[in-house]
Protein backbone atom coordinates (compact mmCIF):
# COMPACT_ATOMS: atom_id res chain seq x y z
CA UNK A 1 0.00 0.00 0.00
CA UNK A 2 1.07 3.54 -0.71
CA UNK A 3 -0.23 6.78 0.78
CA UNK A 4 -0.41 9.90 -1.37
CA UNK A 5 -0.39 13.49 -0.18
CA UNK A 6 -4.19 13.68 -0.45
CA UNK A 7 -4.29 11.03 2.32
CA UNK A 8 -6.18 8.56 0.11
CA UNK A 9 -4.89 5.06 0.68
CA UNK A 10 -3.95 3.49 -2.63
CA UNK A 11 -3.11 -0.03 -3.71
CA UNK A 12 -0.71 -1.21 -6.37
CA UNK A 13 -0.73 -4.54 -8.12
CA UNK A 14 0.83 -7.50 -6.32
CA UNK A 15 4.12 -6.83 -8.14
CA UNK A 16 4.18 -3.23 -6.85
CA UNK A 17 3.46 -1.78 -10.28
CA UNK A 18 0.36 -0.89 -12.22
CA UNK A 19 -2.30 1.72 -11.68
CA UNK A 20 -2.75 3.10 -8.18
CA UNK A 21 -6.26 2.27 -6.98
CA UNK A 22 -7.86 3.94 -3.96
CA UNK A 23 -9.77 1.95 -1.33
CA UNK A 24 -13.16 3.12 -2.62
CA UNK A 25 -12.27 2.26 -6.23
CA UNK A 26 -10.84 -1.08 -5.09
CA UNK A 27 -14.11 -1.98 -3.35
CA UNK A 28 -16.15 -0.97 -6.40
CA UNK A 29 -13.88 -2.85 -8.83
CA UNK A 30 -13.93 -5.98 -6.66
CA UNK A 31 -17.74 -5.90 -6.65
CA UNK A 32 -17.92 -5.33 -10.42
CA UNK A 33 -15.38 -8.07 -11.12
CA UNK A 34 -17.32 -10.49 -8.93
CA UNK A 35 -20.50 -9.63 -10.85
CA UNK A 36 -18.76 -10.14 -14.22
CA UNK A 37 -17.62 -13.68 -13.51
CA UNK A 38 -14.33 -15.54 -13.22
CA UNK A 39 -13.17 -15.33 -16.84
CA UNK A 40 -13.33 -11.53 -17.09
CA UNK A 41 -10.51 -8.98 -16.72
CA UNK A 42 -10.66 -5.20 -16.57
CA UNK A 43 -9.02 -3.66 -19.64
CA UNK A 44 -7.94 -0.03 -19.22
CA UNK A 45 -6.43 2.18 -21.87
CA UNK A 46 -6.66 5.36 -23.86
CA UNK A 47 -7.99 6.26 -27.30
CA UNK A 48 -8.09 9.35 -29.45
CA UNK A 49 -11.06 11.60 -28.75
CA UNK A 50 -12.71 13.48 -25.94
CA UNK A 51 -12.59 17.17 -25.08
CA UNK A 52 -8.81 17.27 -24.58
CA UNK A 53 -7.59 14.92 -27.30
CA UNK A 54 -7.42 11.53 -25.58
CA UNK A 55 -9.96 9.70 -23.44
CA UNK A 56 -9.73 6.88 -20.94
CA UNK A 57 -11.30 3.50 -21.61
CA UNK A 58 -12.35 0.84 -19.10
CA UNK A 59 -14.22 -2.31 -19.97
CA UNK A 60 -14.52 -5.91 -18.90
CA UNK A 61 -13.29 -8.38 -21.48
CA UNK A 62 -12.72 -12.11 -21.56
CA UNK A 63 -9.29 -13.20 -20.38
CA UNK A 64 -8.91 -14.87 -23.80
CA UNK A 65 -8.59 -11.34 -25.25
CA UNK A 66 -5.26 -10.75 -23.49
CA UNK A 67 -2.63 -10.53 -26.23
CA UNK A 68 1.13 -10.74 -26.29
CA UNK A 69 2.63 -7.47 -25.09
CA UNK A 70 -0.27 -6.60 -22.78
CA UNK A 71 0.69 -5.79 -19.21
CA UNK A 72 -1.36 -7.80 -16.71
CA UNK A 73 -1.58 -6.59 -13.11
CA UNK A 74 -3.10 -8.66 -10.32
CA UNK A 75 -4.85 -6.91 -7.42
CA UNK A 76 -6.28 -8.20 -4.17
CA UNK A 77 -9.06 -6.14 -2.59
CA UNK A 78 -9.25 -5.74 1.20
CA UNK A 79 -12.08 -8.30 1.26
CA UNK A 80 -9.81 -10.86 -0.45
CA UNK A 81 -11.41 -10.59 -3.90
CA UNK A 82 -8.76 -10.92 -6.62
CA UNK A 83 -8.99 -9.37 -10.06
CA UNK A 84 -6.74 -8.54 -12.99
CA UNK A 85 -6.25 -5.27 -14.84
CA UNK A 86 -4.87 -5.40 -18.38
CA UNK A 87 -3.33 -2.55 -20.37
CA UNK A 88 -1.80 -2.47 -23.83
CA UNK A 89 1.78 -1.09 -24.03
CA UNK A 90 0.82 1.97 -26.09
CA UNK A 91 -1.81 3.09 -23.54
CA UNK A 92 0.55 2.38 -20.67
CA UNK A 93 2.87 5.11 -21.95
CA UNK A 94 0.10 7.63 -21.26
CA UNK A 95 -1.34 6.30 -18.01
CA UNK A 96 1.66 4.90 -16.12
CA UNK A 97 1.42 6.11 -12.51
CA UNK A 98 -2.26 7.04 -12.85
CA UNK A 99 -4.52 6.88 -9.80
CA UNK A 100 -8.02 5.48 -10.12
CA UNK A 101 -10.59 6.66 -7.57
CA UNK A 102 -14.33 6.18 -7.18
CA UNK A 103 -16.85 8.72 -5.96
CA UNK A 104 -20.45 8.16 -4.92
CA UNK A 105 -21.36 11.84 -5.39
CA UNK A 106 -24.53 12.50 -7.39
CA UNK A 107 -22.73 15.00 -9.61
CA UNK A 108 -19.30 13.98 -10.80
CA UNK A 109 -19.59 10.51 -9.28
CA UNK A 110 -18.15 7.34 -10.71
CA UNK A 111 -14.58 6.45 -11.54
CA UNK A 112 -12.13 9.36 -11.56
CA UNK A 113 -8.68 9.38 -13.10
CA UNK A 114 -5.71 11.36 -11.76
CA UNK A 115 -2.98 11.15 -14.36
CA UNK A 116 0.48 12.61 -13.57
CA UNK A 117 1.34 12.49 -17.28
CA UNK A 118 -1.55 14.74 -18.36
CA UNK A 119 -0.72 18.36 -19.17
CA UNK A 120 -4.39 19.27 -19.57
CA UNK A 121 -7.66 17.61 -18.51
CA UNK A 122 -11.27 18.39 -19.32
CA UNK A 123 -13.83 19.39 -16.73
CA UNK A 124 -15.46 15.96 -16.69
CA UNK A 125 -12.11 14.26 -16.02
CA UNK A 126 -12.54 11.59 -18.67
CA UNK A 127 -10.19 13.06 -21.27
CA UNK A 128 -6.72 14.56 -21.23
CA UNK A 129 -3.77 15.65 -23.33
CA UNK A 130 -0.04 15.16 -22.90
C-alpha positions as CSV (number, residue, x, y, z in Angstrom):
1,X,0.0,0.0,0.0
2,X,1.1,3.5,-0.7
3,X,-0.2,6.8,0.8
4,X,-0.4,9.9,-1.4
5,X,-0.4,13.5,-0.2
6,X,-4.2,13.7,-0.5
7,X,-4.3,11.0,2.3
8,X,-6.2,8.6,0.1
9,X,-4.9,5.1,0.7
10,X,-4.0,3.5,-2.6
11,X,-3.1,0.0,-3.7
12,X,-0.7,-1.2,-6.4
13,X,-0.7,-4.5,-8.1
14,X,0.8,-7.5,-6.3
15,X,4.1,-6.8,-8.1
16,X,4.2,-3.2,-6.8
17,X,3.5,-1.8,-10.3
18,X,0.4,-0.9,-12.2
19,X,-2.3,1.7,-11.7
20,X,-2.8,3.1,-8.2
21,X,-6.3,2.3,-7.0
22,X,-7.9,3.9,-4.0
23,X,-9.8,2.0,-1.3
24,X,-13.2,3.1,-2.6
25,X,-12.3,2.3,-6.2
26,X,-10.8,-1.1,-5.1
27,X,-14.1,-2.0,-3.4
28,X,-16.1,-1.0,-6.4
29,X,-13.9,-2.8,-8.8
30,X,-13.9,-6.0,-6.7
31,X,-17.7,-5.9,-6.6
32,X,-17.9,-5.3,-10.4
33,X,-15.4,-8.1,-11.1
34,X,-17.3,-10.5,-8.9
35,X,-20.5,-9.6,-10.9
36,X,-18.8,-10.1,-14.2
37,X,-17.6,-13.7,-13.5
38,X,-14.3,-15.5,-13.2
39,X,-13.2,-15.3,-16.8
40,X,-13.3,-11.5,-17.1
41,X,-10.5,-9.0,-16.7
42,X,-10.7,-5.2,-16.6
43,X,-9.0,-3.7,-19.6
44,X,-7.9,0.0,-19.2
45,X,-6.4,2.2,-21.9
46,X,-6.7,5.4,-23.9
47,X,-8.0,6.3,-27.3
48,X,-8.1,9.4,-29.4
49,X,-11.1,11.6,-28.8
50,X,-12.7,13.5,-25.9
51,X,-12.6,17.2,-25.1
52,X,-8.8,17.3,-24.6
53,X,-7.6,14.9,-27.3
54,X,-7.4,11.5,-25.6
55,X,-10.0,9.7,-23.4
56,X,-9.7,6.9,-20.9
57,X,-11.3,3.5,-21.6
58,X,-12.3,0.8,-19.1
59,X,-14.2,-2.3,-20.0
60,X,-14.5,-5.9,-18.9
61,X,-13.3,-8.4,-21.5
62,X,-12.7,-12.1,-21.6
63,X,-9.3,-13.2,-20.4
64,X,-8.9,-14.9,-23.8
65,X,-8.6,-11.3,-25.3
66,X,-5.3,-10.8,-23.5
67,X,-2.6,-10.5,-26.2
68,X,1.1,-10.7,-26.3
69,X,2.6,-7.5,-25.1
70,X,-0.3,-6.6,-22.8
71,X,0.7,-5.8,-19.2
72,X,-1.4,-7.8,-16.7
73,X,-1.6,-6.6,-13.1
74,X,-3.1,-8.7,-10.3
75,X,-4.9,-6.9,-7.4
76,X,-6.3,-8.2,-4.2
77,X,-9.1,-6.1,-2.6
78,X,-9.2,-5.7,1.2
79,X,-12.1,-8.3,1.3
80,X,-9.8,-10.9,-0.5
81,X,-11.4,-10.6,-3.9
82,X,-8.8,-10.9,-6.6
83,X,-9.0,-9.4,-10.1
84,X,-6.7,-8.5,-13.0
85,X,-6.2,-5.3,-14.8
86,X,-4.9,-5.4,-18.4
87,X,-3.3,-2.6,-20.4
88,X,-1.8,-2.5,-23.8
89,X,1.8,-1.1,-24.0
90,X,0.8,2.0,-26.1
91,X,-1.8,3.1,-23.5
92,X,0.5,2.4,-20.7
93,X,2.9,5.1,-21.9
94,X,0.1,7.6,-21.3
95,X,-1.3,6.3,-18.0
96,X,1.7,4.9,-16.1
97,X,1.4,6.1,-12.5
98,X,-2.3,7.0,-12.9
99,X,-4.5,6.9,-9.8
100,X,-8.0,5.5,-10.1
101,X,-10.6,6.7,-7.6
102,X,-14.3,6.2,-7.2
103,X,-16.8,8.7,-6.0
104,X,-20.5,8.2,-4.9
105,X,-21.4,11.8,-5.4
106,X,-24.5,12.5,-7.4
107,X,-22.7,15.0,-9.6
108,X,-19.3,14.0,-10.8
109,X,-19.6,10.5,-9.3
110,X,-18.2,7.3,-10.7
111,X,-14.6,6.5,-11.5
112,X,-12.1,9.4,-11.6
113,X,-8.7,9.4,-13.1
114,X,-5.7,11.4,-11.8
115,X,-3.0,11.2,-14.4
116,X,0.5,12.6,-13.6
117,X,1.3,12.5,-17.3
118,X,-1.5,14.7,-18.4
119,X,-0.7,18.4,-19.2
120,X,-4.4,19.3,-19.6
121,X,-7.7,17.6,-18.5
122,X,-11.3,18.4,-19.3
123,X,-13.8,19.4,-16.7
124,X,-15.5,16.0,-16.7
125,X,-12.1,14.3,-16.0
126,X,-12.5,11.6,-18.7
127,X,-10.2,13.1,-21.3
128,X,-6.7,14.6,-21.2
129,X,-3.8,15.7,-23.3
130,X,0.0,15.2,-22.9
